[in-house]
Amino acid sequence: MSYLKFDKTIMINLEESLTREVLRTNRIGAYHCTTVVDCNTRKYHGLLVMPVPEIDDDNHVLLSSFDETVIQHGAEFNLGLHKYEGNNFSPKGHKYIREYSSVTVPRTLYRIGGVIFSKEKVFSAFENRIMIKYTLEDAHSVTTLRFRPFLAFRNVNQLTQQNGNVNQSYTEVPNGIKTCMYAGYPELYMQFNKKVKFVYEPYWYNGIEYPKEQERGYPYKEDLYVPGYFEIPIKKGESIIFSAGDTQVTTNRLKKIYEDEVSARTPRTSFFNCLKNSAQQFYFRPKDEDAYLLAGYPWFKVRARDLFISTPGATLSIDDPVRFEKILHTAMSAIRNFLNEGKPDPVIHELDQPDVPLWAIWAIQQYAQREGLEKAKALYADFIGEILEYITAQKHPDMKVMENGLLYAEGKDKAITWMNSTINGKPVVPRSGYIVEFNALWYNALCFYKELSGETVDKYEKLIQAMDVSFQDTFVNGYNYLFDSVSGAAVDWSVRPNMVFAVSLPYSPLTRIQKRAVIDIVTKELLTPKGLRSLSPKSEGYKPYCTGPQYERDLAYHQGTAWPWLLGAYLEGYLRVFGKSGISFAERMLISMEEEMSQHCIGTIPELYDGNPPFVGRGAISFAMNVSAILRVVDLLKKYNAD
C-alpha cells in the first residue's frame, strides 16, 4: 500500500486536491511543480522550470503544462485542468481521476468509460528534462492520444500575455519538435519514444488564473501559447514516454533513461523516506566541483545561514557524510574569501550576516559527533581557528566582542538575524545589541574549539569564563526566561523562541534549572503542533496569520508564525533536559509533522505555519531548514532509543 495515496473522493474535490502540491527537482536548479490534479495554481508551477543563466539568475517556466486527450470512436475526453475567471475550471479532466499515488514517482490513474489510463512522471536528476510515461492499462476500442503543450518561456516572477513577438516556428526532430518562443531562451525539445504526428495549430489560451498569486496580492492572470498538438495511437498494455528538455534526446533510449531514473529513487514509503527524498531535492551542483544546498522551493536560492543550519540534517542524518564534506568544502572557500577580503560569493548569498560563521562551526560540531573528533579536527580545526581569530580581532563590520566576552551586533537599521523580514529596507523585528542565539552560538563555538583542538587557548578560555557569568547576568530575567536581545537600557521582553538555542546546543552557560525554566516557558507559550511560534500570543504585536499581500505578510512573518526548524532545536533541548523520559513526548510531537506528508506539498514541509489553529502551511512549499531539522530529530531519537 502506498504511503502517499489519494483516492477519487479527494482528487475530484478541488477544495482538497488543489491545496496539495507535488515537487520534483534536479541537482542543477531545475524543477517540476504543480498540484496533484495537474492544475497550476502558482506562477512558479510548471512541467519544466529551469535556470537560464544567459538571461538572469532566476528560474524560467518553459513548459507550463501538457494537456492529454483520450480519443475513442471520435469522442474526445480531455484530461487537462485550468482555472479561469469566475472560479471556472476547464476542461475538468480531474473528474476522470480514480487514484493518485507518489511512491517512487507520482502516478495518476484515470478511468474514462472502459478506458483505464495511467500517467507517471519523473524529473531527470542531472538534466533539465521532464519525462512522462503514459500507459493504456485497459481499453476495448482503438485509442488515440492527443497532447497540447502550453508554453510560457518567462521568468517565474512574471506572467506571459498574448503578444506578437512570439516566434511561432518549429523544427521537426526525431519523434517530435523543437521550438523557442523568444530569443535568448534555449530550444525546448518535445519528443516521444515512438513516431508521433504533430499538427501545427498555433493558439493562445487567455485568462488562465493562479489563485495562490491572487491570495498573495500579486498579478494572477496569464495567457499561454499552444503551438499545436501531437497525436499518437496507443494499444492496450502499451506505454509511451514523452520527454521535454533543453537538449535533444535519443528517442530509442528514452525507455532506458526513464527506467534508470526511476531505479535511482528512494520510494516514499515512510516518514523518514519522505524527508530523505525531500532533503536530497535541495542538493545543488551548478558546477561539478561545487556542492550547495538551496534554501527552499520554489523561489529561494542558496543562503549562507540556511545552508549551515540545514546541511547536517540533509546529509549526516541520512548517512551521507561525503556530501556534507563536499558542501562544506565549497562553503569554506566562500567564507574564507569573505573573512580575508570581504568578498561576497556569487552563489552563496548573505555571507556577511554575523551569525553565519557561528552556524558553520555548529555544523562542523554535528559532523564531529557523527564522524569523530579526529576526522573533524583534520578537516576543519584550522578553519574554525580562522573564524574565531576573525571575530576576536574585531574584523566583522556588524559585530564586536565586548569586555564581558559577549558578542554585540548592530541590527537596528538592517536585518542581521534569521528574523529578517523588512519593510522599506528596515527590519520588522529590529534585533540589536546582545542577541541571545548569537551569544549561545558563540559560547558553544569557543567550547567546541577547545574540545576539537585539545588545547586551551588563553584568550578563548578567558572569554568562556567571562561568559559563564555575563550570559546569565545579561539574558536571564526574573521571570525565568531569557531576553531576546539587550542593548543598554533597551531590553526586549518579548517571549521569542531564540532562547531555546541556549538549551539545545551541546555547550551552554545556563544551569540545569535555568534550562528547565526556558523549556517550560517555550512549551507553555510558543509550542504548536507544527513548530515554535516566533512570538508569544501574550507578547505585544502577536500576528499569527501570514496571509494577504506582501506588506501584511512581512508584518506577520516573525510575529507569531510557527517554524518547524525551531521545533528541532526545542526537541533537542527537551531531550537534553529530560533525557530518556522525554522520548515519548518527542515522538508524539513528530506525529503532527508526519501528518504534513500528505498535506500542502506532499512528502515535504513548507516554510512556516500560522501560529493559531488550524495551523495552515504558508510560504515556500518546501523549506530546507525545516526538513533538515526534523530529520535530525528522527536521527536523534534513534540514538536515544538505541541507548
Summary of the structure (lengths in Angstrom):
residues: 643
radius of gyration: 26.2
end to end distance: 32.2
largest distance: 86.9
contacts: 2259
relative contact order: 0.09
helix: 36%
strand: 28%
